[in-house]
Amino acid sequence: MSSNTHSSAHRPADPSASSALHLAVALDGTGWHPAAWREPVSRPRELFTAAHWADQVAEAERGLLDFVTIEDGLGPQSSHLLEPDDRTDQVRGRLDAVLIAARVAPLSSRIGLVPTVVATHTEPFHISKAIATLDYVSTGRAGLRVQITSRQNEAAHFGRRTVPRIAAHDAPETPALVGDLFDEATDYVEVVRRLWDSWEDDAEIRDAATGRFVDRDKLHYIDFEGRHFSVKGPSITPRPPQGQPLVTALAHATVPYRLVARATDVGYVTPHDTAQARAIVAEIRAEQEAAGRTADPLHVFADLVVLLDDDPAEAAARRDRLDTLAGEEFTSDARIFTGTPAQLADLLQEFQATGITGFRLRPAVAGHDLPAITRGLVPELQRRDAFRRAYEADTLRGHLGLTRPANRYAA
């Protein structure tokens, strides 16, 4: 579906040349609206079962979507940005995203699986092994969404470090504190990537006749020394089927845009109009060039929360009803779209013209809006020749037009 990207010494690789767009969905509990769990279609009693997640991934795969992301965190969900709350009327508690992905991998065949991992308090060695294992279990469909946390209550779960309290996002000390966490995340991804390469592709001989299982000369120390990590390697898991599983991150401002440009294959951004989208894409491409990654394809996906119905008035009424249940108007970092699949298709194509290469849609109520994406939006895009009619690749990198990278340590 995706054309190969083009690049030059002065122009960052831009995967947006193809007219076909990419679609992912962000799965979070019963949906992104805080009252979603109260809808009968949400089946909240099944939220902490494997079947709940398997059903959602199966629906997404039915719609030929590129991948799903699975939200996670190191503390209970909160209506406050930086600290816990004491609400009892919203979903609290999660299953582990990597383990969810590993459970649903054998139940799916083509869709990519991208769990969230929190770099701030987890070890890159552990996560590199977990995602490499997921890539094996899924036969080449694994990725990760790396995020940071600046919440003090989450640091207290681990007791190994303290995180300075961030009073507010506009406080004078906030940029330096947040910048340090994102620098750490950049190093984290670099360690993970080096560990994935620490076994060459043919390091395993597995010759029973000669008794040689592994070629030790093809296992490599990564010898990473940085301000945040000192990791020798090699990994204990052979190189993943994709070579490098997909690395993704959500970004809202310059510092996280820099993480996207320096370290990821896909960045999720939250423009609210096309002018903002165009500016964000330009900033990320400039950061990509500054990082010396002009030859690396980098997708920029726009995030949208969606409430979809066949009639715009129905969608608006449903949003009002959910807001009433929640006791307040629903707001989000991403643009909230309320309307029909055809109207959403118009908007996606409008955004695509700004250099956005794909979209990560957040279903407001998963039980309602995910099928509306797969059975309403996808056929509409197919009618416009704007989305695939069948999977054309077997791996997640393949869905996105990304080649399997060479091993950095191979002779």
Secondary structure, DSSP 8 states (H G I E B T S, - for coil): -------BTTB---GGGSSS-EEEEEE-TT-SSTTGGGSGGG-GGGTTSHHHHHHHHHHHHHTT-SEEEE---SS---SSSSS----SSS------HHHHHHHHGGG-SSSEEEEEEETTTS-HHHHHHHHHHHHHHTTS-BEEEEE----HHHHTTT-S--------TTSTTHHHHHHHHHHHHHHHHHHHHHHHTSB-TT-EEEETTTTEEE-GGGB----EE-SS-EE----SS---TTSS-EEEEE--SHHHHHHHHHH-SEEEE--SSHHHHHHHHHHHHHHHHHTT-TTS--EEEEEEEEEE-SSHHHHHHHHHHHHHHHTS----SSEEEEE-HHHHHHHHHHHHTTT--EEEEEESSHHHHHHHIIIIIHHHHHHTT-S-SS---SSHHHHTT------TT--
